[in-house]
Amino acid sequence: MSKYAKYRIRQDPKQGMNPVWRGIGCILLVVVPLLAFGLMELLVPVLIKTGKVPYQLVGYVHFPDWIRSLPGLGLQRDDHIQHRPVYRKSK
């Protein structure tokens, strides 16, 4: 046995993740955002009508003019953007 000899210690190979869990994770990556969007589409109009959420919070973000002039943001023109209607309080 020399002073500088290298010995390998035998280790059991790690077992990988079961492929079923990877499939479940992949499905969840698709299903969770779809569920969140669907629930938002269903619940936001109801919450606005009940008055629990002010209608001003549901509108679109309007950027200041100085942000539009920054290079690389692609905000030079927004004529091509289709805006959804803002929910209004019913009288």
C-alpha positions as CSV (number, residue, x, y, z in Angstrom):
1,M,0.0,0.0,0.0
2,S,1.7,3.2,-1.1
3,K,1.2,6.6,0.2
4,Y,-0.1,8.1,-3.1
5,A,-2.1,5.2,-4.5
6,K,-5.7,6.0,-5.4
7,Y,-8.4,3.6,-4.4
8,R,-11.9,3.7,-5.7
9,I,-14.7,3.1,-3.3
10,R,-17.5,1.1,-4.9
11,Q,-20.8,2.9,-4.7
12,D,-24.1,1.6,-5.8
13,P,-25.3,3.3,-9.0
14,K,-28.0,5.9,-8.3
15,Q,-31.4,5.0,-9.5
16,G,-32.9,7.6,-11.6
17,M,-36.3,9.1,-11.3
18,N,-39.2,6.9,-12.3
19,P,-40.4,7.9,-15.8
20,V,-44.0,8.1,-14.6
21,W,-43.1,11.1,-12.4
22,R,-41.6,12.8,-15.4
23,G,-44.8,12.3,-17.4
24,I,-46.9,13.6,-14.5
25,G,-44.7,16.7,-14.3
26,C,-45.0,17.3,-18.0
27,I,-48.7,17.0,-17.9
28,L,-48.9,19.4,-14.9
29,L,-46.7,21.9,-16.8
30,V,-49.6,22.1,-19.4
31,V,-52.6,21.6,-17.2
32,V,-51.9,24.1,-14.3
33,P,-51.6,27.2,-16.5
34,L,-54.7,26.2,-18.5
35,L,-56.7,25.8,-15.3
36,A,-55.4,29.1,-13.9
37,F,-56.4,30.9,-17.1
38,G,-59.8,29.2,-17.2
39,L,-60.6,30.0,-13.6
40,M,-59.5,33.6,-14.2
41,E,-61.9,33.9,-17.1
42,L,-64.7,32.6,-15.0
43,L,-64.1,34.3,-11.7
44,V,-62.9,37.8,-12.7
45,P,-66.2,39.0,-14.2
46,V,-68.1,37.7,-11.2
47,L,-65.7,39.3,-8.7
48,I,-65.9,42.6,-10.5
49,K,-69.7,42.6,-10.5
50,T,-69.8,41.9,-6.8
51,G,-67.4,44.8,-6.2
52,K,-64.7,42.8,-4.5
53,V,-62.1,43.8,-7.2
54,P,-62.1,47.3,-8.7
55,Y,-62.5,47.4,-12.4
56,Q,-59.4,49.6,-12.8
57,L,-57.2,46.7,-11.8
58,V,-58.3,44.6,-14.7
59,G,-57.3,46.9,-17.5
60,Y,-54.1,46.9,-19.6
61,V,-50.7,48.3,-18.6
62,H,-49.9,51.5,-20.4
63,F,-46.1,52.2,-20.7
64,P,-44.8,55.7,-20.4
65,D,-43.4,57.3,-23.6
66,W,-39.8,57.1,-22.5
67,I,-40.0,53.3,-22.2
68,R,-41.2,53.1,-25.8
69,S,-38.1,54.8,-27.0
70,L,-35.7,52.3,-25.4
71,P,-34.0,50.1,-28.1
72,G,-34.7,46.4,-28.1
73,L,-38.0,46.4,-26.3
74,G,-40.1,46.2,-29.5
75,L,-42.6,48.8,-28.1
76,Q,-42.2,51.3,-30.9
77,R,-45.7,50.8,-32.2
78,D,-48.6,49.0,-30.7
79,D,-51.1,49.4,-33.5
80,H,-51.1,45.7,-34.2
81,I,-52.0,44.7,-30.6
82,Q,-55.7,43.8,-30.1
83,H,-57.0,45.0,-26.8
84,R,-59.6,43.2,-24.9
85,P,-62.4,45.3,-23.5
86,V,-62.0,46.5,-19.9
87,Y,-64.7,45.4,-17.6
88,R,-66.9,48.2,-16.4
89,K,-69.0,48.5,-13.3
90,S,-72.7,48.0,-14.1
91,K,-75.0,50.7,-12.8
